[in-house]
C-alpha cells in the first residue's frame, strides 16, 4: 500500500491565499496606527477651538498686542458703532504714537445727521459736517468748518467707541504673567481677512474706560491685533473695531489740536 505524505491536493491550493490575508491585516493595523498618530499630532498642534486659560505663548501675544499698534506708528481702522438710531461707521486711521484719530463718519437711519469728517484725541472731538460724506476722508483735512467739543466716555456710543479705539495702543507691553491671573482666556480661533487668529478675552481689570463687560481680541501669531469687540455702557450691542480694512493714511492734526498719548 502506497502512503502519500502531506496534504490532499486541494488543501494546498486552499491555503495559498493566507499570506495575502496576513498582508492585508498588517496593512490595516499600520493604517490604524497612522490615523491614531495623526490624531495625536493634530491634538498637539494647537488647533483646538475650545475655551481655556492662556498658555505662556498666548499670554505673551495678548500682552504685546497694544504695543504692536504703537510700534506700527498707526493703523487703518473701521469702527462699527452701535446706536438705536441706526448705527454709525467710522473709517479712518489712528496715530498711536501721537494719540490722534482721523476719518469719515457715516450713519444710517436718523444717524445720517452725524455724517462728515471727524478728528479726535482722548479729550476732544472735532467734527466737520458734510451732507454727502465721502467713503474715505481726504488726506489733508479742510482748514475750516470744524466744530469742537469735549469727548465724553459715558452716554455717547460714538465717543465711547472713539475712546476705546484710541486706547488700543500703548508704549509698553502689558504684564504677561498677570493676564491669566486677572481672568484673560482664549475662547477659540477665527479667520479675519485671510489672517488666522486666536480669539482672546482680555482681563477684567484692564477693560477700557467706557466699556461694559469684557473686551474680546482677535490676535495673530505675532501679536498683531486684527479685530476688537467691546461692550459699550450706553448700548446693548458692542462696538466692533477692525484693523487694516484699508490703506493707512498718516493723520494730520488740525491747527490747535494737542494730543494726549
Secondary structure, DSSP 8 states (H G I E B T S, - for coil): -----S--HHHHHHHTTHHHHHHHHHHHHHHHHHHHHHHHHHHHTT---S-EE--HHHHHHHHHHHHHHHHHSEEEEEEEE--TTS-EEEEEEEETTTTEEEEEEEESGGGGGG-EEEEE-SSEEEEEE-TT--SS--SS--SS--EEEE--SSS-HHHHHHHHHHTT--SS---HHHHHHTT-EEEEEEEETTEEEEEEE--GGG--TTEEEEEEEEE-TTS-EEEEEEEETT-SS-EEEEESSS--------TT-----
